[in-house]
Amino acid sequence: MSFDIIIPFLKPIESLLLNETISEIMVNPDGSIWIEEAGRVQPLPDVRFEKDALATGLEVIANKFGKKLDADSPILNLRLPDGSRMAAMIPPVVNPNPMMTIRKFTARNFTIHDLIERKTLTEAQAKTLADAVRRGDNLLISGATSSGKTTLANVLAGFIPERDRILILEDVAELSIRKPHVISAEAQLDTHKSQIGFADLLKAALRHRPDRIIVGEIRGLEARVFLDALNTGHRGSLTTIHANSAEDALRRLAQLAMRGSGGVHLRDVEDECRRSIDMVTHVAKQYEWRRITEIKAVAFD
């Protein structure tokens, strides 16, 4: 069972962990427990942790994965053996109790046909995106938290030619790309060992001859390194970013990249983004559904 390693320390939610229809489990600092199932978020008032039980369980789990979780390092992010993601925060960052979220990725084996059936995208949109990936366009996927960006990235990566060497870079591993030549690397920011930031990881990875670079999510200084990689001939790259629209995604990428651009004007960095990114796809969560609302071909004048 994929959750065997953590179940002994999270007994009150064992049945939730083993329920394959539940995609997300959320424990709030007030002790309330919520789940997402079939796109609906709902509370479970009859499920609770005993006092201090969650804090103790999280500390043991962190140690088992070589992570730090204490008052000096109160934020935990880790990948479980099946690829699910656990995120936690403890006092003093949150009060009065710890906060924990487990995202189970029940959709990690989706195909493009599954997304069409679920009305996430149309057949025409699927063809547009598949063709873009096959020909090596640089693709940016934007959306809010839990909008389906990672699921879409997983599915679209399936259209990368089998011969290509794919480098996947993430802070917490979420992508599961089934190709013959895949190398996955994960940033190390909250371990007992030396910290390896996302930008450091990306710089190092570029020395390993990637044909395709897939960055799980752009959220900081790695935006500058990512743009540099695209400008030096790395085609067919794919990444996600938090944004409210396709146009907003380009602006956000530029704003993040500007932090490491040595005083370059924002307009110049925005132009660089438009030269580097070929297509932006925006996915939104609308009520209980996740849908592609925009596919924008990026033109640079």
C-alpha positions in Angstrom: 0.0 0.0 0.0 1.5 3.4 -1.0 0.7 5.1 2.3 2.1 2.4 4.6 5.0 4.5 5.7 2.9 7.3 7.1 -0.4 5.5 8.2 0.9 4.5 11.7 1.5 8.2 12.5 -1.8 9.5 10.9 -4.2 6.9 12.2 -7.3 9.2 12.4 -7.2 9.7 8.6 -6.2 6.2 7.5 -9.4 5.5 5.7 -9.1 8.8 3.9 -5.6 8.0 2.7 -6.8 4.6 1.4 -9.9 6.0 -0.3 -9.0 6.3 -4.0 -11.8 8.7 -4.8 -10.4 11.4 -2.4 -7.8 13.6 -4.1 -6.9 16.0 -1.2 -6.9 15.8 2.6 -6.6 19.1 4.5 -6.1 19.4 8.3 -6.5 23.0 9.5 -4.8 24.7 12.5 -8.2 24.7 14.3 -8.2 20.9 14.1 -10.9 20.6 11.4 -10.4 18.1 8.6 -11.6 18.7 5.0 -11.4 16.6 1.9 -11.7 17.1 -1.9 -13.6 14.4 -3.6 -15.0 14.5 -7.2 -14.1 18.2 -7.3 -16.1 19.0 -4.1 -14.5 20.3 -0.9 -16.3 19.3 2.3 -15.6 19.1 6.0 -15.5 15.8 8.0 -16.7 16.9 11.5 -16.5 13.4 12.9 -12.8 13.0 12.2 -10.2 14.5 14.6 -6.7 14.1 15.9 -6.1 13.9 19.6 -4.2 16.8 21.2 -0.6 16.9 20.0 -1.0 13.7 18.0 -0.6 15.4 14.6 2.5 17.4 15.7 4.1 14.2 17.0 3.2 12.2 13.9 4.5 14.9 11.5 7.9 15.2 13.4 8.4 11.4 13.1 7.4 11.4 9.4 9.8 14.3 8.7 12.7 12.4 10.3 11.9 9.3 8.3 12.3 11.3 5.1 15.5 13.1 6.3 13.7 16.4 6.8 13.7 19.0 9.5 10.5 20.0 11.3 10.8 22.1 14.4 10.4 25.7 15.6 13.4 26.8 13.6 12.3 24.9 10.5 8.5 25.0 10.7 7.6 24.3 7.1 7.7 20.8 5.6 7.3 19.7 2.0 7.9 16.1 0.9 7.0 13.5 -1.7 5.6 10.3 -0.5 6.6 6.9 -2.1 3.7 6.9 -4.6 4.4 10.5 -5.7 1.7 12.1 -3.6 2.6 15.4 -1.9 2.6 16.2 1.8 2.8 19.8 3.0 2.8 20.9 6.6 3.4 23.9 8.9 3.7 23.9 12.6 3.7 26.7 15.3 4.8 29.4 15.4 4.0 29.8 11.7 0.4 28.6 12.3 -1.6 28.4 15.6 -2.7 26.7 17.7 -2.1 23.4 16.0 -0.2 22.1 12.9 -1.6 22.4 9.4 -1.3 19.6 6.9 -2.3 19.0 3.3 -1.9 15.7 1.4 -2.5 15.9 -2.4 -2.9 12.4 -3.6 -2.8 12.9 -7.4 -5.5 10.4 -8.3 -5.4 11.8 -11.8 -1.7 11.1 -12.5 -2.5 8.4 -15.1 -4.9 10.5 -17.1 -4.6 10.6 -20.9 -5.7 13.4 -23.3 -8.8 11.4 -24.0 -9.7 11.4 -20.3 -9.4 15.2 -20.2 -11.6 15.5 -23.3 -14.2 13.2 -21.8 -14.2 15.3 -18.6 -14.6 18.4 -20.7 -11.3 19.9 -19.5 -10.5 20.7 -23.1 -12.0 20.1 -26.6 -10.7 17.8 -29.3 -9.5 20.9 -31.2 -7.7 22.3 -28.2 -6.1 18.9 -27.6 -4.8 18.8 -31.2 -3.4 22.3 -30.9 -1.5 21.5 -27.7 -0.3 18.1 -28.8 1.0 19.5 -32.1 2.8 22.3 -30.2 4.6 19.8 -27.9 5.5 17.5 -30.8 7.1 20.4 -32.9 9.0 21.7 -29.9 7.2 24.8 -28.9 8.0 26.3 -25.5 4.8 26.0 -23.5 3.7 27.8 -20.3 0.7 26.5 -18.4 -1.0 29.0 -16.1 -3.7 28.7 -13.5 -4.5 29.0 -9.8 -3.7 26.4 -7.1 -5.5 23.1 -7.7 -6.7 24.2 -11.1 -5.1 21.1 -12.8 -1.8 22.5 -14.1 0.2 19.5 -13.1 -2.3 17.0 -14.5 -2.3 18.9 -17.8 1.6 19.1 -17.9 1.7 15.3 -17.2 -0.7 14.6 -20.1 1.0 17.0 -22.6 4.4 15.5 -21.8 3.1 12.3 -23.3 3.4 13.9 -26.7 7.2 14.4 -26.4 9.0 12.2 -29.0 10.4 9.0 -27.4 14.0 9.8 -28.5 14.2 13.0 -26.5 16.1 13.3 -23.2 13.8 14.9 -20.7 15.0 16.7 -17.5 12.3 17.3 -14.9 13.0 19.8 -12.2 10.7 20.3 -9.2 10.8 21.5 -5.6 8.5 18.6 -4.6 8.3 15.9 -7.2 4.7 15.7 -8.7 5.2 14.9 -12.3 5.1 11.3 -13.5 6.2 11.2 -17.1 6.4 7.8 -18.7 9.1 8.1 -21.3 12.3 6.0 -21.9 14.8 8.8 -21.3 13.7 10.8 -18.2 15.8 12.3 -15.5 14.1 13.8 -12.5 15.8 16.1 -10.0 14.3 17.7 -6.8 15.3 20.8 -4.9 16.5 20.3 -1.4 15.4 23.2 0.8 14.4 21.8 4.1 16.7 18.8 4.7 19.4 18.2 7.3 21.9 18.5 4.5 23.2 21.3 2.3 20.3 23.3 0.7 20.0 23.2 -3.1 17.8 25.9 -4.4 15.7 25.7 -7.6 17.8 28.1 -9.5 21.0 26.2 -8.5 19.4 22.9 -9.6 18.4 24.3 -12.9 21.9 25.7 -13.6 23.4 22.3 -12.8 20.9 20.4 -14.9 21.7 22.4 -18.0 25.1 20.7 -18.1 23.5 17.3 -18.6 22.4 17.7 -22.3 18.6 17.9 -22.0 16.5 18.0 -25.1 13.5 19.0 -23.1 13.4 20.9 -19.8 10.3 20.6 -17.7 10.1 22.8 -14.6 7.3 21.8 -12.2 6.5 25.4 -11.3 8.2 28.7 -11.8 7.9 30.8 -8.7 11.2 32.6 -8.0 14.7 33.3 -9.2 14.7 30.2 -11.4 12.6 32.2 -13.9 15.8 34.0 -14.9 17.8 30.8 -15.4 14.8 29.3 -17.2 14.7 32.2 -19.7 18.4 31.9 -20.2 18.0 28.3 -21.1 15.3 29.0 -23.6 17.4 31.7 -25.2 20.3 29.4 -25.7 18.4 27.0 -27.9 16.5 24.6 -25.5 13.3 24.0 -27.4 10.2 22.1 -26.3 10.3 23.2 -22.7 7.3 23.1 -20.5 6.5 24.7 -17.1 3.7 25.9 -15.0 3.1 29.2 -13.2 0.4 30.7 -10.9 -1.5 33.4 -12.8 -5.1 34.6 -13.5 -4.9 34.5 -17.3 -2.6 33.7 -20.2 -1.5 37.4 -20.5 -1.0 37.6 -16.7 1.2 34.5 -16.9 3.7 36.3 -19.2 3.7 39.3 -17.0 4.3 37.2 -13.9 7.1 35.3 -15.6 8.8 38.6 -16.5 8.4 40.0 -12.9 10.0 36.9 -11.4 12.8 36.9 -14.0 13.5 40.6 -13.4 14.5 39.8 -9.8 17.6 38.1 -11.2 18.2 40.3 -14.2 20.5 42.9 -12.8 18.5 46.0 -13.1 17.1 45.4 -16.6 13.9 47.3 -17.3 10.7 45.2 -16.9 9.6 46.0 -20.4 12.8 44.4 -21.8 12.2 41.3 -19.7 8.6 41.1 -20.9 9.9 41.3 -24.5 12.3 38.5 -23.7 9.5 36.3 -22.3 7.5 36.9 -25.5 10.5 35.8 -27.6 11.1 32.7 -25.5 7.5 31.4 -24.9 5.6 30.2 -27.9 2.2 29.3 -26.3 0.4 29.9 -23.0 -2.4 27.7 -21.9 -4.6 28.8 -19.0 -6.6 26.3 -17.0 -9.2 27.4 -14.4 -11.2 25.6 -11.8 -14.9 26.5 -12.3 -17.1 25.1 -9.5 -16.4 21.4 -9.6 -14.8 21.4 -13.0 -11.3 22.2 -14.4 -11.3 23.6 -17.9 -8.8 25.2 -20.3 -10.2 28.7 -20.8 -7.4 30.1 -23.0 -4.8 28.9 -25.5 -2.7 31.9 -26.5 -0.1 31.8 -29.3 2.6 34.3 -28.2 3.5 36.8 -30.9 6.6 39.1 -30.6 6.5 42.3 -32.7 
